[in-house]
Amino acid sequence: MKPNRSGFSLVLSLTIMAAMVMMVIVLASFLQVESRLAQSNAGFLRARFNALASARIAIAQLQVMAG
């Protein structure tokens, strides 16, 4: 007689599917964190460039006023 292994293949299939679902969840959360980090970094760079531009405008105005 051939041993019944259909239960084993079912458990193995469910385990593999659960592992794939976990990988998708981890990847989605990683992408969400990376997206937030990129947005934060973009805001920081925008603020820095605005501050530099304002400083240059202020220096130019001081030079105009000083003659």
Stockholm file with secondary structure:
# STOCKHOLM 1.0

chainA/1-67         MKPNRSGFSLVLSLTIMAAMVMMVIVLASFLQVESRLAQSNAGFLRARFNALASARIAIAQLQVMAG
#=GR chainA/1-67 SS CCCCCHHHHHHHHHHHHHHHHHHHHHHHHHHHHHHHHHHHHHHHHHHHHHHHHHHHHHHHHHHHHHC
#=GC SS_cons        CCCCCHHHHHHHHHHHHHHHHHHHHHHHHHHHHHHHHHHHHHHHHHHHHHHHHHHHHHHHHHHHHHC
//
